[in-house]
């Protein structure tokens, strides 16, 4: 304020807000499908990560 320039804290807040906007635009939607390859069931529960 006194020197007429932005401090690193203001730059950090601006960077954080811009990053949040970018991530919000790039969000991936969840894929919902009812056509399962083997059982054709709609009641499939997936446990774990592959």
mmCIF file of the N, C-alpha and C atoms, coordinates in Angstrom:
data_MODEL
# 
_entry.id   MODEL 
# 
loop_
_atom_site.group_PDB 
_atom_site.id 
_atom_site.type_symbol 
_atom_site.label_atom_id 
_atom_site.label_alt_id 
_atom_site.label_comp_id 
_atom_site.label_asym_id 
_atom_site.label_entity_id 
_atom_site.label_seq_id 
_atom_site.pdbx_PDB_ins_code 
_atom_site.Cartn_x 
_atom_site.Cartn_y 
_atom_site.Cartn_z 
_atom_site.occupancy 
_atom_site.B_iso_or_equiv 
_atom_site.pdbx_formal_charge 
_atom_site.auth_seq_id 
_atom_site.auth_comp_id 
_atom_site.auth_asym_id 
_atom_site.auth_atom_id 
_atom_site.pdbx_PDB_model_num 
ATOM 1   N N  . UNK A 1 1  ? 0.831   -1.181  0.000   1.00 0.00 ? 1  UNK A N  1 
ATOM 2   C CA . UNK A 1 1  ? 0.000   0.000   0.000   1.00 0.00 ? 1  UNK A CA 1 
ATOM 3   C C  . UNK A 1 1  ? 0.883   1.255   0.000   1.00 0.00 ? 1  UNK A C  1 
ATOM 4   N N  . UNK A 1 2  ? 1.927   1.259   0.815   1.00 0.00 ? 2  UNK A N  1 
ATOM 5   C CA . UNK A 1 2  ? 2.774   2.440   0.920   1.00 0.00 ? 2  UNK A CA 1 
ATOM 6   C C  . UNK A 1 2  ? 3.757   2.553   -0.251  1.00 0.00 ? 2  UNK A C  1 
ATOM 7   N N  . UNK A 1 3  ? 4.242   1.401   -0.723  1.00 0.00 ? 3  UNK A N  1 
ATOM 8   C CA . UNK A 1 3  ? 5.226   1.399   -1.808  1.00 0.00 ? 3  UNK A CA 1 
ATOM 9   C C  . UNK A 1 3  ? 4.579   1.441   -3.187  1.00 0.00 ? 3  UNK A C  1 
ATOM 10  N N  . UNK A 1 4  ? 3.280   1.151   -3.278  1.00 0.00 ? 4  UNK A N  1 
ATOM 11  C CA . UNK A 1 4  ? 2.592   1.186   -4.559  1.00 0.00 ? 4  UNK A CA 1 
ATOM 12  C C  . UNK A 1 4  ? 2.753   -0.078  -5.384  1.00 0.00 ? 4  UNK A C  1 
ATOM 13  N N  . UNK A 1 5  ? 3.216   -1.173  -4.763  1.00 0.00 ? 5  UNK A N  1 
ATOM 14  C CA . UNK A 1 5  ? 3.355   -2.449  -5.472  1.00 0.00 ? 5  UNK A CA 1 
ATOM 15  C C  . UNK A 1 5  ? 2.668   -3.547  -4.664  1.00 0.00 ? 5  UNK A C  1 
ATOM 16  N N  . UNK A 1 6  ? 2.402   -4.652  -5.331  1.00 0.00 ? 6  UNK A N  1 
ATOM 17  C CA . UNK A 1 6  ? 1.765   -5.786  -4.666  1.00 0.00 ? 6  UNK A CA 1 
ATOM 18  C C  . UNK A 1 6  ? 2.814   -6.594  -3.910  1.00 0.00 ? 6  UNK A C  1 
ATOM 19  N N  . UNK A 1 7  ? 2.428   -7.078  -2.746  1.00 0.00 ? 7  UNK A N  1 
ATOM 20  C CA . UNK A 1 7  ? 3.337   -7.944  -1.993  1.00 0.00 ? 7  UNK A CA 1 
ATOM 21  C C  . UNK A 1 7  ? 3.132   -9.392  -2.446  1.00 0.00 ? 7  UNK A C  1 
ATOM 22  N N  . UNK A 1 8  ? 3.980   -10.297 -1.981  1.00 0.00 ? 8  UNK A N  1 
ATOM 23  C CA . UNK A 1 8  ? 3.891   -11.695 -2.402  1.00 0.00 ? 8  UNK A CA 1 
ATOM 24  C C  . UNK A 1 8  ? 2.599   -12.340 -1.921  1.00 0.00 ? 8  UNK A C  1 
ATOM 25  N N  . UNK A 1 9  ? 2.032   -11.847 -0.849  1.00 0.00 ? 9  UNK A N  1 
ATOM 26  C CA . UNK A 1 9  ? 0.788   -12.406 -0.339  1.00 0.00 ? 9  UNK A CA 1 
ATOM 27  C C  . UNK A 1 9  ? -0.380  -12.126 -1.292  1.00 0.00 ? 9  UNK A C  1 
ATOM 28  N N  . UNK A 1 10 ? -0.414  -10.946 -1.854  1.00 0.00 ? 10 UNK A N  1 
ATOM 29  C CA . UNK A 1 10 ? -1.460  -10.609 -2.814  1.00 0.00 ? 10 UNK A CA 1 
ATOM 30  C C  . UNK A 1 10 ? -1.298  -11.452 -4.077  1.00 0.00 ? 10 UNK A C  1 
ATOM 31  N N  . UNK A 1 11 ? -0.064  -11.625 -4.541  1.00 0.00 ? 11 UNK A N  1 
ATOM 32  C CA . UNK A 1 11 ? 0.180   -12.483 -5.691  1.00 0.00 ? 11 UNK A CA 1 
ATOM 33  C C  . UNK A 1 11 ? -0.260  -13.923 -5.408  1.00 0.00 ? 11 UNK A C  1 
ATOM 34  N N  . UNK A 1 12 ? -0.019  -14.413 -4.205  1.00 0.00 ? 12 UNK A N  1 
ATOM 35  C CA . UNK A 1 12 ? -0.407  -15.777 -3.839  1.00 0.00 ? 12 UNK A CA 1 
ATOM 36  C C  . UNK A 1 12 ? -1.923  -15.942 -3.852  1.00 0.00 ? 12 UNK A C  1 
ATOM 37  N N  . UNK A 1 13 ? -2.656  -14.969 -3.342  1.00 0.00 ? 13 UNK A N  1 
ATOM 38  C CA . UNK A 1 13 ? -4.116  -15.028 -3.338  1.00 0.00 ? 13 UNK A CA 1 
ATOM 39  C C  . UNK A 1 13 ? -4.648  -14.975 -4.767  1.00 0.00 ? 13 UNK A C  1 
ATOM 40  N N  . UNK A 1 14 ? -4.111  -14.094 -5.595  1.00 0.00 ? 14 UNK A N  1 
ATOM 41  C CA . UNK A 1 14 ? -4.541  -14.014 -6.988  1.00 0.00 ? 14 UNK A CA 1 
ATOM 42  C C  . UNK A 1 14 ? -4.268  -15.325 -7.724  1.00 0.00 ? 14 UNK A C  1 
ATOM 43  N N  . UNK A 1 15 ? -3.108  -15.909 -7.485  1.00 0.00 ? 15 UNK A N  1 
ATOM 44  C CA . UNK A 1 15 ? -2.749  -17.183 -8.112  1.00 0.00 ? 15 UNK A CA 1 
ATOM 45  C C  . UNK A 1 15 ? -3.704  -18.282 -7.660  1.00 0.00 ? 15 UNK A C  1 
ATOM 46  N N  . UNK A 1 16 ? -4.013  -18.328 -6.381  1.00 0.00 ? 16 UNK A N  1 
ATOM 47  C CA . UNK A 1 16 ? -4.916  -19.342 -5.838  1.00 0.00 ? 16 UNK A CA 1 
ATOM 48  C C  . UNK A 1 16 ? -6.316  -19.217 -6.434  1.00 0.00 ? 16 UNK A C  1 
ATOM 49  N N  . UNK A 1 17 ? -6.826  -18.006 -6.534  1.00 0.00 ? 17 UNK A N  1 
ATOM 50  C CA . UNK A 1 17 ? -8.160  -17.798 -7.103  1.00 0.00 ? 17 UNK A CA 1 
ATOM 51  C C  . UNK A 1 17 ? -8.196  -18.187 -8.584  1.00 0.00 ? 17 UNK A C  1 
ATOM 52  N N  . UNK A 1 18 ? -7.163  -17.843 -9.321  1.00 0.00 ? 18 UNK A N  1 
ATOM 53  C CA . UNK A 1 18 ? -7.101  -18.199 -10.742 1.00 0.00 ? 18 UNK A CA 1 
ATOM 54  C C  . UNK A 1 18 ? -6.997  -19.708 -10.919 1.00 0.00 ? 18 UNK A C  1 
ATOM 55  N N  . UNK A 1 19 ? -6.242  -20.364 -10.049 1.00 0.00 ? 19 UNK A N  1 
ATOM 56  C CA . UNK A 1 19 ? -6.111  -21.815 -10.110 1.00 0.00 ? 19 UNK A CA 1 
ATOM 57  C C  . UNK A 1 19 ? -7.449  -22.493 -9.822  1.00 0.00 ? 19 UNK A C  1 
ATOM 58  N N  . UNK A 1 20 ? -8.206  -21.985 -8.863  1.00 0.00 ? 20 UNK A N  1 
ATOM 59  C CA . UNK A 1 20 ? -9.528  -22.539 -8.543  1.00 0.00 ? 20 UNK A CA 1 
ATOM 60  C C  . UNK A 1 20 ? -10.475 -22.405 -9.732  1.00 0.00 ? 20 UNK A C  1 
ATOM 61  N N  . UNK A 1 21 ? -10.432 -21.290 -10.422 1.00 0.00 ? 21 UNK A N  1 
ATOM 62  C CA . UNK A 1 21 ? -11.278 -21.095 -11.605 1.00 0.00 ? 21 UNK A CA 1 
ATOM 63  C C  . UNK A 1 21 ? -10.907 -22.094 -12.707 1.00 0.00 ? 21 UNK A C  1 
ATOM 64  N N  . UNK A 1 22 ? -9.618  -22.311 -12.907 1.00 0.00 ? 22 UNK A N  1 
ATOM 65  C CA . UNK A 1 22 ? -9.152  -23.233 -13.934 1.00 0.00 ? 22 UNK A CA 1 
ATOM 66  C C  . UNK A 1 22 ? -9.570  -24.659 -13.621 1.00 0.00 ? 22 UNK A C  1 
ATOM 67  N N  . UNK A 1 23 ? -9.417  -25.072 -12.383 1.00 0.00 ? 23 UNK A N  1 
ATOM 68  C CA . UNK A 1 23 ? -9.776  -26.434 -11.980 1.00 0.00 ? 23 UNK A CA 1 
ATOM 69  C C  . UNK A 1 23 ? -11.276 -26.648 -12.089 1.00 0.00 ? 23 UNK A C  1 
ATOM 70  N N  . UNK A 1 24 ? -12.066 -25.648 -11.763 1.00 0.00 ? 24 UNK A N  1 
ATOM 71  C CA . UNK A 1 24 ? -13.514 -25.771 -11.840 1.00 0.00 ? 24 UNK A CA 1 
ATOM 72  C C  . UNK A 1 24 ? -13.967 -25.994 -13.275 1.00 0.00 ? 24 UNK A C  1 
ATOM 73  N N  . UNK A 1 25 ? -13.321 -25.357 -14.227 1.00 0.00 ? 25 UNK A N  1 
ATOM 74  C CA . UNK A 1 25 ? -13.666 -25.514 -15.637 1.00 0.00 ? 25 UNK A CA 1 
ATOM 75  C C  . UNK A 1 25 ? -13.254 -26.898 -16.137 1.00 0.00 ? 25 UNK A C  1 
ATOM 76  N N  . UNK A 1 26 ? -12.148 -27.416 -15.647 1.00 0.00 ? 26 UNK A N  1 
ATOM 77  C CA . UNK A 1 26 ? -11.606 -28.684 -16.126 1.00 0.00 ? 26 UNK A CA 1 
ATOM 78  C C  . UNK A 1 26 ? -12.147 -29.897 -15.372 1.00 0.00 ? 26 UNK A C  1 
ATOM 79  N N  . UNK A 1 27 ? -13.149 -29.741 -14.537 1.00 0.00 ? 27 UNK A N  1 
ATOM 80  C CA . UNK A 1 27 ? -13.682 -30.833 -13.734 1.00 0.00 ? 27 UNK A CA 1 
ATOM 81  C C  . UNK A 1 27 ? -14.243 -31.935 -14.635 1.00 0.00 ? 27 UNK A C  1 
ATOM 82  N N  . UNK A 1 28 ? -13.959 -33.182 -14.292 1.00 0.00 ? 28 UNK A N  1 
ATOM 83  C CA . UNK A 1 28 ? -14.407 -34.325 -15.074 1.00 0.00 ? 28 UNK A CA 1 
ATOM 84  C C  . UNK A 1 28 ? -15.703 -34.856 -14.470 1.00 0.00 ? 28 UNK A C  1 
ATOM 85  N N  . UNK A 1 29 ? -16.689 -35.053 -15.323 1.00 0.00 ? 29 UNK A N  1 
ATOM 86  C CA . UNK A 1 29 ? -17.976 -35.572 -14.872 1.00 0.00 ? 29 UNK A CA 1 
ATOM 87  C C  . UNK A 1 29 ? -17.887 -37.078 -14.639 1.00 0.00 ? 29 UNK A C  1 
ATOM 88  N N  . UNK A 1 30 ? -18.675 -37.568 -13.694 1.00 0.00 ? 30 UNK A N  1 
ATOM 89  C CA . UNK A 1 30 ? -18.721 -38.983 -13.403 1.00 0.00 ? 30 UNK A CA 1 
ATOM 90  C C  . UNK A 1 30 ? -19.428 -39.715 -14.548 1.00 0.00 ? 30 UNK A C  1 
ATOM 91  N N  . UNK A 1 31 ? -18.879 -40.843 -14.939 1.00 0.00 ? 31 UNK A N  1 
ATOM 92  C CA . UNK A 1 31 ? -19.470 -41.636 -16.005 1.00 0.00 ? 31 UNK A CA 1 
ATOM 93  C C  . UNK A 1 31 ? -20.473 -42.600 -15.393 1.00 0.00 ? 31 UNK A C  1 
ATOM 94  N N  . UNK A 1 32 ? -21.709 -42.537 -15.873 1.00 0.00 ? 32 UNK A N  1 
ATOM 95  C CA . UNK A 1 32 ? -22.753 -43.434 -15.396 1.00 0.00 ? 32 UNK A CA 1 
ATOM 96  C C  . UNK A 1 32 ? -23.175 -44.306 -16.568 1.00 0.00 ? 32 UNK A C  1 
ATOM 97  N N  . UNK A 1 33 ? -23.090 -45.605 -16.380 1.00 0.00 ? 33 UNK A N  1 
ATOM 98  C CA . UNK A 1 33 ? -23.482 -46.528 -17.433 1.00 0.00 ? 33 UNK A CA 1 
ATOM 99  C C  . UNK A 1 33 ? -24.280 -47.676 -16.837 1.00 0.00 ? 33 UNK A C  1 
ATOM 100 N N  . UNK A 1 34 ? -25.185 -48.207 -17.600 1.00 0.00 ? 34 UNK A N  1 
ATOM 101 C CA . UNK A 1 34 ? -25.973 -49.363 -17.158 1.00 0.00 ? 34 UNK A CA 1 
ATOM 102 C C  . UNK A 1 34 ? -25.702 -50.573 -18.037 1.00 0.00 ? 34 UNK A C  1 
ATOM 103 N N  . UNK A 1 35 ? -24.763 -50.458 -18.934 1.00 0.00 ? 35 UNK A N  1 
ATOM 104 C CA . UNK A 1 35 ? -24.443 -51.556 -19.842 1.00 0.00 ? 35 UNK A CA 1 
ATOM 105 C C  . UNK A 1 35 ? -23.133 -52.208 -19.419 1.00 0.00 ? 35 UNK A C  1 
ATOM 106 N N  . UNK A 1 36 ? -23.204 -53.110 -18.423 1.00 0.00 ? 36 UNK A N  1 
ATOM 107 C CA . UNK A 1 36 ? -22.009 -53.782 -17.951 1.00 0.00 ? 36 UNK A CA 1 
ATOM 108 C C  . UNK A 1 36 ? -21.731 -54.995 -18.830 1.00 0.00 ? 36 UNK A C  1 
ATOM 109 N N  . UNK A 1 37 ? -20.477 -55.222 -19.075 1.00 0.00 ? 37 UNK A N  1 
ATOM 110 C CA . UNK A 1 37 ? -20.028 -56.171 -20.085 1.00 0.00 ? 37 UNK A CA 1 
ATOM 111 C C  . UNK A 1 37 ? -20.503 -57.610 -19.844 1.00 0.00 ? 37 UNK A C  1 
ATOM 112 N N  . UNK A 1 38 ? -20.436 -58.077 -18.613 1.00 0.00 ? 38 UNK A N  1 
ATOM 113 C CA . UNK A 1 38 ? -20.684 -59.493 -18.368 1.00 0.00 ? 38 UNK A CA 1 
ATOM 114 C C  . UNK A 1 38 ? -22.083 -59.789 -17.830 1.00 0.00 ? 38 UNK A C  1 
ATOM 115 N N  . UNK A 1 39 ? -22.539 -59.055 -16.833 1.00 0.00 ? 39 UNK A N  1 
ATOM 116 C CA . UNK A 1 39 ? -23.783 -59.431 -16.159 1.00 0.00 ? 39 UNK A CA 1 
ATOM 117 C C  . UNK A 1 39 ? -24.995 -58.605 -16.566 1.00 0.00 ? 39 UNK A C  1 
ATOM 118 N N  . UNK A 1 40 ? -24.814 -57.480 -17.226 1.00 0.00 ? 40 UNK A N  1 
ATOM 119 C CA . UNK A 1 40 ? -25.894 -56.575 -17.636 1.00 0.00 ? 40 UNK A CA 1 
ATOM 120 C C  . UNK A 1 40 ? -26.733 -56.091 -16.452 1.00 0.00 ? 40 UNK A C  1 
ATOM 121 N N  . UNK A 1 41 ? -26.135 -56.006 -15.274 1.00 0.00 ? 41 UNK A N  1 
ATOM 122 C CA . UNK A 1 41 ? -26.841 -55.587 -14.071 1.00 0.00 ? 41 UNK A CA 1 
ATOM 123 C C  . UNK A 1 41 ? -26.674 -54.091 -13.845 1.00 0.00 ? 41 UNK A C  1 
ATOM 124 N N  . UNK A 1 42 ? -27.681 -53.478 -13.240 1.00 0.00 ? 42 UNK A N  1 
ATOM 125 C CA . UNK A 1 42 ? -27.600 -52.075 -12.851 1.00 0.00 ? 42 UNK A CA 1 
ATOM 126 C C  . UNK A 1 42 ? -27.171 -51.924 -11.395 1.00 0.00 ? 42 UNK A C  1 
ATOM 127 N N  . UNK A 1 43 ? -27.051 -53.012 -10.656 1.00 0.00 ? 43 UNK A N  1 
ATOM 128 C CA . UNK A 1 43 ? -26.732 -52.980 -9.226  1.00 0.00 ? 43 UNK A CA 1 
ATOM 129 C C  . UNK A 1 43 ? -25.299 -53.436 -8.976  1.00 0.00 ? 43 UNK A C  1 
ATOM 130 N N  . UNK A 1 44 ? -24.344 -52.835 -9.633  1.00 0.00 ? 44 UNK A N  1 
ATOM 131 C CA . UNK A 1 44 ? -22.937 -53.197 -9.493  1.00 0.00 ? 44 UNK A CA 1 
ATOM 132 C C  . UNK A 1 44 ? -22.293 -52.269 -8.482  1.00 0.00 ? 44 UNK A C  1 
ATOM 133 N N  . UNK A 1 45 ? -21.573 -52.839 -7.512  1.00 0.00 ? 45 UNK A N  1 
ATOM 134 C CA . UNK A 1 45 ? -20.848 -52.068 -6.513  1.00 0.00 ? 45 UNK A CA 1 
ATOM 135 C C  . UNK A 1 45 ? -19.363 -52.290 -6.764  1.00 0.00 ? 45 UNK A C  1 
ATOM 136 N N  . UNK A 1 46 ? -18.637 -51.213 -6.973  1.00 0.00 ? 46 UNK A N  1 
ATOM 137 C CA . UNK A 1 46 ? -17.208 -51.330 -7.222  1.00 0.00 ? 46 UNK A CA 1 
ATOM 138 C C  . UNK A 1 46 ? -16.452 -51.010 -5.933  1.00 0.00 ? 46 UNK A C  1 
ATOM 139 N N  . UNK A 1 47 ? -15.641 -51.960 -5.482  1.00 0.00 ? 47 UNK A N  1 
ATOM 140 C CA . UNK A 1 47 ? -14.797 -51.765 -4.310  1.00 0.00 ? 47 UNK A CA 1 
ATOM 141 C C  . UNK A 1 47 ? -13.348 -51.808 -4.758  1.00 0.00 ? 47 UNK A C  1 
ATOM 142 N N  . UNK A 1 48 ? -12.545 -50.893 -4.231  1.00 0.00 ? 48 UNK A N  1 
ATOM 143 C CA . UNK A 1 48 ? -11.133 -50.895 -4.537  1.00 0.00 ? 48 UNK A CA 1 
ATOM 144 C C  . UNK A 1 48 ? -10.771 -50.041 -5.725  1.00 0.00 ? 48 UNK A C  1 
ATOM 145 N N  . UNK A 1 49 ? -9.495  -50.031 -6.021  1.00 0.00 ? 49 UNK A N  1 
ATOM 146 C CA . UNK A 1 49 ? -8.959  -49.236 -7.121  1.00 0.00 ? 49 UNK A CA 1 
ATOM 147 C C  . UNK A 1 49 ? -8.135  -50.159 -8.006  1.00 0.00 ? 49 UNK A C  1 
ATOM 148 N N  . UNK A 1 50 ? -8.307  -50.016 -9.284  1.00 0.00 ? 50 UNK A N  1 
ATOM 149 C CA . UNK A 1 50 ? -7.516  -50.824 -10.197 1.00 0.00 ? 50 UNK A CA 1 
ATOM 150 C C  . UNK A 1 50 ? -6.616  -49.940 -11.011 1.00 0.00 ? 50 UNK A C  1 
# 
